[in-house]
Amino acid sequence: MQHCTSPLFISDNFCPDCGDKIDNPLTITPVEQCIPDILDELKTYCPEASIYTGWVEKTHHYKRVHRSGGKDSQTLYYSYWFLTLNNEQGQEKTISVSSEDSSLDSVSKGDIITFLQPTGYFLHYQLADKSDRQIVTHNQAATGVVFHRNAGQESILEPAYEVEDFSKFGTVFSTFFLAALVSMPAAFAEFYTFEVAGFITAAVTVIGSAFRINSKTNKFETESARLLEIKRTVKRILGVSITQMGYDKRGRAANNDDVYCINCEQLVDSAYHYCHCCGQPQEPAEIDQPPLLTEVTSSSDTAIANDSELSQQSHALAATAGNVTPISKAAGKRITRRDKIRQVCEAFIGYDSHSFENKHIFAKNYACTIATSSSIVRVTDKEVETSVNDSTNTYTSTTRTDYTNGYGSTVRSEYRTETTSHRQRNSNLYGELTIETPEGKIQTYKAARSLLSTADVGDWIMLGSSRLEGKAEQLDYDEFYYNISKDNLIQPESVTQWSRVSAKSQTFVFLMFALAIGCSVYFNELVDLAANFVPHDILGSMLGFANELSIPAYLLPMGVFTVFFIFVILLARGFSKDRKRDLSHSLASLKAKLAKCQQERESFLKL
């Protein structure tokens, strides 16, 4: 729909070209209004059938698990998306859908989906991760799913309504068996003759089989008709496109060169003459995009920048001490969305570096440098897949039992073979995110599963990382992923977990232990040798001290080593506390930026 030349959207109140008020604004027409009788026929089979059309607001990937023991044990994992949707009436819906179907690999925020629920359908396997209970609040799952995409419609129907066929011969045979089982014992007990028993069996078989076959046939025909109507309903839904419902005009995509309305601060196209929200005239936009990155002129800044260049994942997105400058808007220039993004993100992008020494007891202290960096990115695309691996391992064991006579000779042997199996089914999410930095640079990010399972297109993510550099090692840590849009913090690892024990210290303690053992073994010989150099009073005092402690004199060297070893342990624990304190201090500035971002996250929701 157009008023002048610019296209109109559902949220528009005024024409952006002439400023006139829109008398007949666009609205969304859901499937139920496009096809008013969409559920009429289906409700004859499924009275509680319902339909819901809306857009995806949140996605969360999780797993369910089923475990069973015994000879044929199983450990089965299944993957699902827990979707949060909304519609034009503000009716929020949460539901689980399987993520193992290829059509659901690309489900993302903003997708238009119609759910057809002929009956209630619930998942019974327990959650694999207890932390998911905070998000996955119920077990209801979707049965019929229709994706409305610009590239075409697509549908998925769970096999919950598939009809199970039956065998008439099997029904007759089972009825005959049950009739014979009931009538024959009385014939053996001579309550009546076998001829009567045969007549009863035949009569029950004929009547019972006719009843059961008729009942199963009616059930089969009813379920088949229900399945046919479900498929017909899904096919009718597939005939309704995004354009027919009006979802293609649900919202205007934000561009980086969009500007903010001078009256209501609504984001508007820089070419618009009037705000489509409040109708106020807009001054011609002079796009000014001051660079965030400044030229590094000093050699010290260059060194810092080189030190902060991280090679993988979020480390590659690190800001440096020399490349972050305050953002200032040129006087008289209207601020663009890109400028606003830079201004908001600037306070949370940074680089810091600290030096500390890891103390060793019997070796030189180990000098280290801890570099921390934080960056802000926005998810622009998400490509994920679910891989399923299902395997069964079979184990066979044979036990032999020997039988002997009174003389101890084996008379015979019996062999018992037992077969057990274990089925292992794994379902894992993998993929990558496409992210955009505040400067507009597009990058591919190999995200961890914990981030992939929660991040949606359009989400703002704060990435915090650290790097420890020493003479013998260089280690990178992803300290946290903070989903600003969802207020979800993930902390997979930390440099505070790092520790180092000197090989020289370990060798020295081992040599002392070996020396103590040697002195204990050859104690008498060493005492005789020491008597030639050490006064007898000192030797007597040492041996007397051992006697007072009620320990053999030859164990005195081991006692000395025990005291020495306790002292080493206490000293090492003290050094460990110092190391953790120093490492935590190195992360102080990074954690301060995270805390500030958590407090001011509302500013990102307006970008």
C-alpha positions as CSV (number, residue, x, y, z in Angstrom):
1,M,0.0,0.0,0.0
2,Q,1.3,3.5,-0.9
3,H,0.0,7.0,-0.1
4,C,2.5,8.9,-2.2
5,T,5.6,7.2,-3.4
6,S,7.1,5.6,-0.2
7,P,5.6,2.3,0.9
8,L,3.6,2.3,4.1
9,F,3.8,-0.1,7.0
10,I,1.4,-1.2,9.7
11,S,3.1,1.0,12.3
12,D,2.8,4.1,10.2
13,N,0.5,6.9,11.3
14,F,1.5,9.5,8.7
15,C,2.7,9.5,5.2
16,P,6.5,10.0,5.2
17,D,6.3,11.9,1.9
18,C,3.5,14.5,2.5
19,G,2.8,14.2,6.2
20,D,-0.9,13.5,5.8
21,K,-2.5,11.3,8.4
22,I,-3.2,7.7,7.2
23,D,-7.0,7.3,7.4
24,N,-7.0,3.6,6.7
25,P,-3.9,2.1,8.3
26,L,-2.7,-1.3,7.3
27,T,-3.7,-4.2,9.5
28,I,-2.7,-7.9,9.8
29,T,-5.3,-10.5,8.6
30,P,-4.5,-13.8,10.3
31,V,-5.3,-17.2,8.7
32,E,-8.6,-17.5,10.6
33,Q,-9.8,-14.3,8.8
34,C,-8.4,-15.2,5.4
35,I,-10.2,-18.6,5.7
36,P,-13.0,-18.2,8.2
37,D,-14.0,-21.9,8.0
38,I,-10.5,-23.2,8.3
39,L,-11.3,-25.4,11.4
40,D,-15.0,-26.2,10.8
41,E,-14.5,-29.7,9.3
42,L,-11.5,-30.5,11.5
43,K,-13.6,-29.8,14.6
44,T,-15.9,-32.7,13.8
45,Y,-13.0,-35.0,14.5
46,C,-11.1,-32.8,16.9
47,P,-13.4,-30.6,18.9
48,E,-10.5,-28.8,20.7
49,A,-8.6,-28.0,17.5
50,S,-7.0,-24.6,17.5
51,I,-4.8,-22.5,15.2
52,Y,-2.3,-19.7,16.0
53,T,-0.3,-17.4,13.7
54,G,2.4,-15.2,15.0
55,W,6.0,-14.1,14.7
56,V,8.9,-15.6,16.7
57,E,10.3,-13.3,19.4
58,K,12.7,-15.6,21.2
59,T,14.3,-19.0,20.6
60,H,15.9,-21.3,23.0
61,H,17.5,-24.7,22.2
62,Y,17.4,-27.5,24.7
63,K,17.5,-31.3,25.1
64,R,15.4,-34.0,26.6
65,V,16.7,-37.4,27.7
66,H,15.3,-40.9,28.2
67,R,17.3,-43.4,30.2
68,S,16.5,-47.1,30.8
69,G,18.5,-49.9,32.3
70,G,18.5,-53.7,32.1
71,K,19.9,-56.0,29.4
72,D,18.9,-53.6,26.6
73,S,19.7,-50.2,28.2
74,Q,19.2,-46.9,26.4
75,T,20.3,-43.3,26.7
76,L,18.4,-41.2,24.2
77,Y,18.8,-37.4,23.7
78,Y,16.4,-35.4,21.6
79,S,16.8,-31.7,20.7
80,Y,14.0,-29.1,20.6
81,W,13.4,-25.4,20.1
82,F,11.4,-23.6,22.8
83,L,9.8,-20.7,20.9
84,T,8.2,-17.6,22.2
85,L,5.8,-16.0,19.7
86,N,3.4,-13.0,19.6
87,N,0.7,-11.9,17.3
88,E,-1.2,-8.7,16.3
89,Q,-3.5,-9.1,19.3
90,G,-0.7,-9.3,21.8
91,Q,-1.4,-13.0,22.5
92,E,1.9,-14.5,23.5
93,K,2.5,-18.2,22.9
94,T,5.3,-20.6,24.0
95,I,5.7,-24.0,22.5
96,S,8.3,-26.7,21.8
97,V,9.2,-27.9,18.3
98,S,11.7,-30.5,17.3
99,S,15.0,-29.1,16.0
100,E,16.0,-32.3,14.3
101,D,13.9,-31.6,11.2
102,S,15.9,-29.8,8.5
103,S,13.1,-27.2,8.1
104,L,13.5,-26.1,11.7
105,D,17.3,-25.6,11.5
106,S,16.8,-22.1,10.3
107,V,14.1,-21.0,12.7
108,S,14.9,-17.5,13.9
109,K,13.5,-14.3,15.4
110,G,10.9,-12.7,13.2
111,D,9.8,-15.8,11.4
112,I,6.1,-16.0,10.7
113,I,4.7,-19.4,11.8
114,T,1.2,-20.9,12.0
115,F,0.6,-23.7,14.5
116,L,-2.2,-26.2,14.0
117,Q,-3.1,-28.1,17.2
118,P,-5.8,-30.7,16.4
119,T,-5.4,-32.0,20.0
120,G,-3.1,-31.5,22.9
121,Y,0.4,-33.0,22.4
122,F,2.9,-33.2,25.2
123,L,6.5,-34.3,25.7
124,H,7.2,-36.8,28.5
125,Y,11.0,-37.2,28.5
126,Q,12.7,-35.2,31.2
127,L,14.9,-32.1,30.6
128,A,18.6,-33.1,30.1
129,D,19.8,-29.8,31.7
130,K,18.1,-28.7,34.9
131,S,19.0,-25.0,34.2
132,D,16.5,-25.2,31.2
133,R,13.6,-25.4,33.7
134,Q,13.8,-21.6,34.1
135,I,12.9,-21.2,30.4
136,V,11.1,-24.3,29.4
137,T,8.0,-23.9,31.6
138,H,5.8,-26.6,30.2
139,N,5.8,-29.8,28.0
140,Q,3.4,-28.8,25.3
141,A,4.7,-29.4,21.8
142,A,3.6,-28.5,18.3
143,T,2.0,-31.1,15.9
144,G,1.4,-29.1,12.8
145,V,3.8,-26.3,11.9
146,V,3.5,-24.1,8.8
147,F,6.3,-21.6,7.9
148,H,5.3,-18.6,5.9
149,R,8.4,-17.4,4.2
150,N,9.1,-15.0,1.3
151,A,10.9,-17.9,-0.5
152,G,7.8,-20.1,-0.1
153,Q,5.6,-22.0,2.3
154,E,6.7,-25.1,4.2
155,S,5.0,-27.4,6.6
156,I,5.8,-30.1,9.1
157,L,3.4,-32.6,10.6
158,E,4.4,-34.7,13.6
159,P,3.6,-38.5,13.2
160,A,1.3,-38.4,16.3
161,Y,-1.8,-38.8,14.1
162,E,-0.5,-41.5,11.8
163,V,-3.0,-44.4,11.6
164,E,-1.9,-47.9,12.6
165,D,-3.3,-50.6,10.4
166,F,-4.5,-54.0,11.8
167,S,-4.7,-57.6,10.6
168,K,-8.2,-59.2,10.4
169,F,-6.5,-62.7,10.5
170,G,-4.6,-61.7,13.6
171,T,-7.8,-60.4,15.2
172,V,-9.6,-63.7,14.5
173,F,-6.7,-65.8,15.7
174,S,-6.3,-63.9,19.0
175,T,-10.0,-64.1,19.6
176,F,-10.0,-67.9,19.0
177,F,-7.0,-68.3,21.4
178,L,-8.7,-66.3,24.2
179,A,-12.0,-68.2,23.7
180,A,-10.2,-71.6,23.8
181,L,-8.2,-70.5,26.9
182,V,-11.5,-69.7,28.7
183,S,-13.7,-72.7,27.6
184,M,-11.2,-75.6,27.6
185,P,-10.3,-75.8,31.3
186,A,-14.0,-76.4,32.2
187,A,-14.1,-79.3,29.7
188,F,-11.0,-80.8,31.4
189,A,-12.8,-80.4,34.7
190,E,-15.7,-82.3,33.2
191,F,-18.2,-79.5,33.7
192,Y,-19.2,-80.1,30.1
193,T,-18.0,-82.2,27.2
194,F,-15.2,-81.2,24.7
195,E,-17.9,-80.9,22.0
196,V,-19.7,-78.2,24.0
197,A,-16.3,-76.6,24.7
198,G,-15.6,-76.6,20.9
199,F,-19.0,-75.1,20.2
200,I,-18.5,-72.3,22.8
201,T,-15.1,-71.6,21.4
202,A,-16.4,-71.4,17.8
203,A,-19.3,-69.2,18.8
204,V,-17.2,-66.8,20.9
205,T,-14.7,-66.6,18.1
206,V,-17.3,-65.7,15.4
207,I,-19.2,-63.2,17.5
208,G,-16.1,-61.7,19.2
209,S,-14.1,-61.5,16.0
210,A,-17.0,-59.8,14.2
211,F,-17.3,-57.3,17.1
212,R,-13.6,-56.6,17.3
213,I,-13.1,-56.3,13.6
214,N,-16.0,-53.9,13.3
215,S,-14.7,-51.8,16.2
216,K,-11.2,-51.7,14.8
217,T,-12.5,-50.9,11.3
218,N,-14.6,-48.0,12.6
219,K,-11.6,-46.7,14.6
220,F,-9.3,-47.1,11.6
221,E,-11.7,-45.3,9.3
222,T,-12.3,-42.5,11.8
223,E,-8.6,-41.9,12.4
224,S,-7.9,-42.1,8.7
225,A,-10.6,-39.5,8.1
226,R,-9.1,-37.3,10.9
227,L,-5.6,-37.6,9.4
228,L,-6.9,-36.7,5.9
229,E,-8.7,-33.7,7.3
230,I,-5.6,-32.6,9.2
231,K,-3.5,-32.8,6.0
232,R,-6.3,-31.0,4.1
233,T,-6.3,-28.2,6.7
234,V,-2.5,-27.9,6.6
235,K,-2.7,-27.7,2.8
236,R,-5.2,-24.8,3.1
237,I,-3.0,-23.0,5.5
238,L,-0.1,-23.4,3.0
239,G,-2.2,-21.5,0.5
240,V,-2.1,-18.3,2.7
241,S,1.1,-16.3,2.1
242,I,2.8,-13.6,4.1
243,T,1.6,-10.9,1.7
244,Q,-2.1,-12.0,2.0
245,M,-1.9,-11.7,5.8
246,G,0.1,-8.5,5.7
247,Y,3.0,-9.6,7.7
248,D,5.4,-8.3,5.0
249,K,4.4,-4.8,6.1
250,R,4.6,-5.6,9.9
251,G,7.7,-3.4,10.4
252,R,10.2,-1.3,8.6
253,A,13.7,-2.7,8.6
254,A,16.2,-0.4,10.3
255,N,19.1,0.8,8.2
256,N,22.4,2.2,9.5
257,D,21.9,5.5,7.8
258,D,18.5,6.0,9.3
259,V,18.1,9.2,11.4
260,Y,16.1,10.0,14.5
261,C,13.0,12.2,14.4
262,I,13.7,15.7,15.7
263,N,10.4,15.5,17.6
264,C,9.6,12.0,18.9
265,E,13.1,10.4,18.3
266,Q,11.6,7.6,16.3
267,L,14.0,6.1,13.8
268,V,13.1,7.2,10.3
269,D,14.5,6.9,6.8
270,S,17.0,9.7,6.1
271,A,15.1,10.4,2.8
272,Y,11.8,10.9,4.5
273,H,10.4,14.5,4.7
274,Y,8.0,13.6,7.5
275,C,8.1,11.3,10.5
276,H,5.9,8.3,9.8
277,C,5.2,8.1,13.6
278,C,4.3,11.7,14.7
279,G,4.0,13.4,11.3
280,Q,6.4,16.2,12.1
281,P,8.5,17.6,9.1
282,Q,12.1,16.6,9.1
283,E,15.1,18.7,8.2
284,P,17.3,17.3,5.4
285,A,19.6,14.8,6.9
286,E,23.3,15.4,6.6
287,I,24.8,12.1,7.3
288,D,27.9,12.4,9.4
289,Q,29.7,9.2,10.5
290,P,32.8,10.0,12.6
291,P,35.2,7.2,12.6
292,L,35.5,5.2,15.7
293,L,39.1,4.0,14.9
294,T,41.8,6.7,15.0
295,E,45.2,6.4,13.4
296,V,47.8,5.1,15.8
297,T,50.7,7.4,15.6
298,S,52.9,6.5,18.6
299,S,55.1,3.5,18.7
300,S,53.8,2.6,22.2
301,D,50.2,2.6,21.0
302,T,51.2,0.4,18.1
303,A,52.8,-2.1,20.5
304,I,49.7,-2.1,22.6
305,A,47.5,-2.7,19.6
306,N,49.7,-5.6,18.5
307,D,49.6,-7.1,21.9
308,S,45.8,-7.0,22.0
309,E,45.2,-8.6,18.6
310,L,43.5,-11.8,19.5
311,S,43.5,-14.6,16.9
312,Q,40.4,-16.6,17.4
313,Q,36.7,-16.0,18.1
314,S,35.8,-13.2,20.5
315,H,39.6,-12.4,20.8
316,A,39.6,-11.3,17.2
317,L,36.9,-8.8,18.1
318,A,38.9,-7.2,20.9
319,A,39.3,-3.4,21.2
320,T,42.7,-2.1,22.0
321,A,44.1,0.6,24.2
322,G,45.0,2.7,21.1
323,N,41.9,2.4,19.0
324,V,39.0,3.6,21.2
325,T,38.1,7.3,21.1
326,P,35.1,9.1,22.4
327,I,32.3,9.7,19.9
328,S,31.2,13.3,19.4
329,K,28.4,14.4,17.0
330,A,29.3,17.2,14.7
331,A,27.4,20.4,15.6
332,G,24.3,20.8,13.5
333,K,24.3,17.3,12.1
334,R,21.4,14.9,12.7
335,I,22.6,11.8,14.4
336,T,22.2,8.6,12.4
337,R,21.6,5.1,13.7
338,R,25.2,4.2,13.1
339,D,26.4,7.2,15.2
340,K,24.0,6.2,18.0
341,I,25.2,2.6,18.0
342,R,28.8,3.9,18.3
343,Q,27.9,6.2,21.1
344,V,26.1,3.6,23.1
345,C,28.7,0.8,22.5
346,E,31.8,3.0,23.1
347,A,31.5,2.8,26.9
348,F,31.6,-1.0,26.9
349,I,34.5,-1.5,24.4
350,G,37.9,-1.6,25.9
351,Y,41.3,-3.2,26.4
352,D,43.3,-3.5,29.6
353,S,46.6,-5.2,30.5
354,H,48.1,-6.2,33.8
355,S,51.4,-7.9,34.8
356,F,51.9,-10.3,37.7
357,E,54.2,-13.0,38.9
358,N,53.2,-16.5,39.7
359,K,55.2,-17.4,42.8
360,H,57.2,-20.6,43.0
361,I,58.8,-22.0,46.2
362,F,62.0,-23.5,44.9
363,A,62.3,-21.8,41.5
364,K,62.2,-18.4,40.0
365,N,58.9,-16.6,39.9
366,Y,57.0,-16.9,36.6
367,A,56.2,-13.5,35.0
368,C,52.9,-13.2,33.2
369,T,50.8,-10.6,31.4
370,I,47.0,-10.7,31.6
371,A,45.2,-8.8,28.8
372,T,41.4,-8.4,28.9
373,S,39.2,-7.0,26.2
374,S,35.5,-6.4,25.7
375,S,33.5,-5.9,22.5
376,I,29.8,-5.4,21.5
377,V,28.4,-7.1,18.4
378,R,24.9,-7.6,16.9
379,V,23.7,-10.9,15.5
380,T,22.7,-10.3,11.9
381,D,22.3,-14.0,10.8
382,K,22.2,-17.4,12.3
383,E,23.0,-20.7,10.6
384,V,22.6,-23.8,12.7
385,E,22.0,-27.5,12.3
386,T,21.3,-30.4,14.5
387,S,23.3,-33.5,14.1
388,V,21.9,-36.8,15.3
389,N,24.0,-39.9,16.0
390,D,22.2,-43.1,16.9
391,S,24.2,-46.3,17.6
392,T,23.7,-49.6,19.5
393,N,26.6,-51.4,21.0
394,T,26.1,-55.2,21.6
395,Y,28.1,-57.1,24.2
396,T,28.3,-60.9,24.4
397,S,29.7,-62.8,27.4
398,T,30.0,-66.6,27.9
399,T,30.1,-68.2,31.4
400,R,31.4,-71.7,31.9
401,T,30.3,-73.8,34.9
402,D,32.4,-76.9,35.6
403,Y,30.9,-79.9,37.5
404,T,33.4,-82.2,39.3
405,N,33.2,-85.6,40.9
406,G,34.4,-86.6,44.4
407,Y,38.0,-86.9,43.1
408,G,38.1,-83.4,41.8
409,S,37.9,-84.3,38.1
410,T,35.7,-82.3,35.8
411,V,32.7,-84.5,34.8
412,R,30.9,-82.0,32.5
413,S,30.8,-78.3,31.7
414,E,27.9,-76.0,31.0
415,Y,28.2,-72.8,28.9
416,R,25.8,-69.9,29.3
417,T,25.9,-67.1,26.8
418,E,24.4,-63.7,27.6
419,T,23.9,-60.8,25.2
420,T,23.4,-57.2,26.4
421,S,23.1,-54.0,24.4
422,H,23.2,-50.3,24.9
423,R,21.6,-47.8,22.6
424,Q,23.1,-44.3,22.6
425,R,21.4,-41.5,20.8
426,N,23.0,-38.1,20.7
427,S,21.6,-34.8,19.3
428,N,23.9,-31.8,19.1
429,L,23.5,-28.3,17.8
430,Y,26.3,-26.7,15.8
431,G,26.7,-23.8,13.5
432,E,27.8,-20.2,13.4
433,L,26.6,-16.6,13.8
434,T,27.1,-13.7,11.5
435,I,27.8,-10.6,13.6
436,E,28.2,-6.9,13.0
437,T,30.6,-4.7,15.0
438,P,29.6,-1.1,15.9
439,E,31.7,0.1,13.0
440,G,29.6,-2.0,10.6
441,K,32.2,-4.7,9.9
442,I,30.5,-8.1,9.2
443,Q,32.2,-11.2,10.6
444,T,31.5,-14.9,11.0
445,Y,31.7,-16.2,14.5
446,K,32.0,-19.8,15.5
447,A,30.0,-19.6,18.6
448,A,29.8,-22.2,21.4
449,R,26.6,-24.2,21.8
450,S,25.6,-22.3,24.9
451,L,25.5,-19.1,22.9
452,L,24.1,-20.7,19.7
453,S,21.2,-22.1,21.7
454,T,20.0,-18.7,23.0
455,A,21.2,-16.0,20.5
456,D,18.6,-14.6,18.0
457,V,19.0,-12.4,15.0
458,G,19.0,-8.8,16.2
459,D,20.4,-9.6,19.6
460,W,23.1,-7.5,21.1
461,I,25.9,-9.5,22.6
462,M,28.8,-8.3,24.8
463,L,31.9,-10.5,24.5
464,G,34.5,-10.6,27.2
465,S,37.8,-12.4,26.8
466,S,41.2,-12.6,28.4
467,R,44.6,-13.7,27.3
468,L,47.4,-15.0,29.6
469,E,50.9,-14.7,28.2
470,G,54.1,-16.0,29.7
471,K,57.5,-17.1,28.6
472,A,56.3,-20.7,28.0
473,E,52.6,-20.3,27.1
474,Q,49.8,-18.2,25.6
475,L,46.3,-19.1,26.6
476,D,43.0,-17.5,25.6
477,Y,39.8,-17.6,27.6
478,D,36.2,-16.6,26.7
479,E,35.3,-15.0,30.1
480,F,31.6,-14.4,29.2
481,Y,29.0,-14.0,26.6
482,Y,26.3,-11.5,27.7
483,N,23.2,-11.4,25.6
484,I,22.1,-7.8,26.3
485,S,18.8,-8.2,24.5
486,K,17.7,-11.1,26.7
487,D,19.7,-10.3,29.8
488,N,21.3,-13.7,29.7
489,L,24.9,-14.2,31.0
490,I,27.0,-17.2,30.1
491,Q,30.4,-17.7,31.7
492,P,32.1,-20.8,30.1
493,E,35.6,-20.4,31.5
494,S,37.9,-17.9,33.2
495,V,41.6,-17.2,33.5
496,T,41.2,-17.4,37.3
497,Q,41.2,-21.2,36.8
498,W,44.8,-21.1,35.5
499,S,47.6,-22.5,37.7
500,R,51.2,-23.4,37.2
501,V,53.5,-25.7,39.2
502,S,57.2,-25.4,38.6
503,A,58.9,-28.6,37.4
504,K,62.0,-27.6,39.4
505,S,60.0,-27.3,42.6
506,Q,58.4,-30.7,42.0
507,T,61.9,-32.3,41.3
508,F,63.3,-30.7,44.4
509,V,60.5,-32.1,46.6
510,F,60.9,-35.5,45.0
511,L,64.6,-35.5,45.7
512,M,64.1,-34.6,49.3
513,F,61.6,-37.5,49.6
514,A,64.1,-39.9,48.1
515,L,66.8,-38.5,50.4
516,A,64.6,-39.1,53.4
517,I,63.9,-42.7,52.3
518,G,67.6,-43.3,51.8
519,C,68.5,-41.9,55.2
520,S,65.9,-44.1,56.9
521,V,67.1,-47.2,55.1
522,Y,70.8,-46.6,55.9
523,F,70.2,-44.8,59.2
524,N,72.7,-46.8,61.3
525,E,75.5,-46.4,58.8
526,L,74.8,-42.7,58.5
527,V,74.8,-42.3,62.3
528,D,78.2,-44.1,62.5
529,L,79.6,-41.9,59.8
530,A,78.2,-38.7,61.3
531,A,79.7,-39.6,64.7
532,N,83.1,-38.8,63.2
533,F,82.1,-35.2,62.5
534,V,79.2,-34.3,64.8
535,P,79.6,-34.0,68.5
536,H,78.1,-37.0,70.5
537,D,75.9,-34.6,72.5
538,I,74.1,-33.4,69.4
539,L,73.6,-36.9,68.1
540,G,72.4,-38.1,71.5
541,S,69.9,-35.2,71.7
542,M,68.5,-36.1,68.3
543,L,68.1,-39.8,69.1
544,G,66.7,-38.9,72.5
545,F,64.1,-36.7,70.8
546,A,63.0,-39.6,68.6
547,N,62.7,-41.8,71.7
548,E,60.5,-39.2,73.5
549,L,58.2,-39.2,70.4
550,S,58.0,-43.0,70.7
551,I,59.1,-43.5,67.1
552,P,61.9,-45.7,65.9
553,A,65.1,-43.7,65.5
554,Y,65.5,-44.8,61.8
555,L,62.2,-43.1,60.9
556,L,63.5,-39.7,62.1
557,P,64.5,-38.6,58.5
558,M,61.0,-39.4,57.3
559,G,59.6,-37.3,60.2
560,V,61.7,-34.4,59.2
561,F,60.6,-34.7,55.6
562,T,56.9,-34.8,56.8
563,V,57.4,-31.5,58.6
564,F,59.1,-30.1,55.5
565,F,56.3,-31.3,53.2
566,I,53.6,-29.8,55.4
567,F,55.4,-26.5,55.4
568,V,55.6,-26.7,51.5
569,I,51.9,-27.4,51.3
570,L,51.0,-24.4,53.5
571,L,53.3,-22.1,51.6
572,A,51.9,-23.4,48.2
573,R,48.3,-22.7,49.4
574,G,49.3,-19.2,50.4
575,F,50.8,-18.6,46.9
576,S,47.7,-20.1,45.3
577,K,45.5,-17.5,47.1
578,D,47.8,-14.7,46.0
579,R,47.6,-16.0,42.4
580,K,43.8,-16.1,42.4
581,R,43.7,-12.6,44.0
582,D,46.0,-11.2,41.3
583,L,44.1,-12.9,38.5
584,S,40.8,-11.6,39.8
585,H,42.3,-8.1,40.1
586,S,43.3,-8.4,36.4
587,L,39.6,-8.9,35.5
588,A,38.3,-6.1,37.6
589,S,38.0,-3.6,34.7
590,L,36.3,-6.2,32.5
591,K,33.8,-7.1,35.2
592,A,33.1,-3.4,35.8
593,K,32.2,-3.0,32.1
594,L,29.9,-6.0,32.3
595,A,28.2,-4.7,35.4
596,K,27.7,-1.3,33.8
597,C,26.3,-2.9,30.7
598,Q,23.8,-4.9,32.7
599,Q,22.6,-1.8,34.4
600,E,22.3,0.2,31.1
601,R,21.0,-2.5,28.8
602,E,17.8,-0.6,28.1
603,S,19.7,1.8,25.9
604,F,20.5,-1.1,23.5
605,L,16.9,-2.1,23.2
606,K,16.2,1.3,21.6
607,L,18.8,1.0,18.8
